[in-house]
Amino acid sequence: MTNNTSALIAKGKGSSLWWGDILVTFKVTSKDTGGAFSVMEDIVPPHYSTPLHVHSLEDERVYIAAGDFKFQVGEEIFHATTGDYVNMPRGLYHNFENIGDTKGILLVTFSPSGIEDMFDEMGRLVTDPNTPPPPYTPEEMKNIVGIAARYGVTIKPPTPRAS
C-alpha cells in the first residue's frame, strides 16, 4: 500500500508485537502514508496501564473501539469508553489505564508517523497472541527508556511511594 492507493487491512492482519502486555498490531505505517501518519491497534489487558510519558515529535489520538479506560493528558483525567476519542497533543505527559475487567481495544493514530520504529525496537515477537511474554526485566526497562529517548519520547519514572 502507498499513500495514494486504497487498501483494506482486515481484522487480524498487520504486523504484530508485544509491548509489555499490550498486543500491538500495526495497520498503517510510515511506508504506507509517506510519513504522514501511522495507525496501530492495541489490545490492552484488564487493569493494565502505560507509564506516564511525553512525545516531542508526534501527536497521539486514540479511538476506544472496546473497553473502559482512564486517560491522563497533561493535568486532565478523562474516563473514556467504547466509541470515545481522546486527543493527546505532543508536549503533554499522558498515559492510559484499562480500568475494566475485560480486554480493551484501542485504535491509535500518530502523526506524523515514524514512532512505529520505536515500538519495533522495544517490542517482543508474538509467538502466541493470547499469551503475553514475561514482564520486562529491570535491564530491559532501562534499555526501553533509552530507546524511547532516541525517538523523542520521555518516560517519567514512577513516583516513589511514601513509607
C-alpha angles and dihedrals in degrees: 000000000000129000092265100049132079120239144174117219102194127218109281093020128115136065112305136198140160117253102184104309093331117106104219121196118185110220098173127013139186090271089059098048105033089250096304098117146333131216129205135177116225121199103199122195120229116283094006119139135188121230118262106266143158132220119214097184108040144034118235124213125184131198113194104224093175136355146037118283142176115214128192113201113175105313094335126098119205130190106212128183139175110322096019125122127211125197117205111184120206113267096040121103110236145163141167138220129198099229094180131094094239136057115283127212123214129185105209124194123192123193125225097023130230099094089100087075088062091053090048089056095045100038132092130229116267109234095158119016090206097054120059118210122255116286118279114270119237088256091052090049090053089052091048091055089052093047091049091051090055088059095047095260121129117200112206112225115240116269110252114248118245114252 
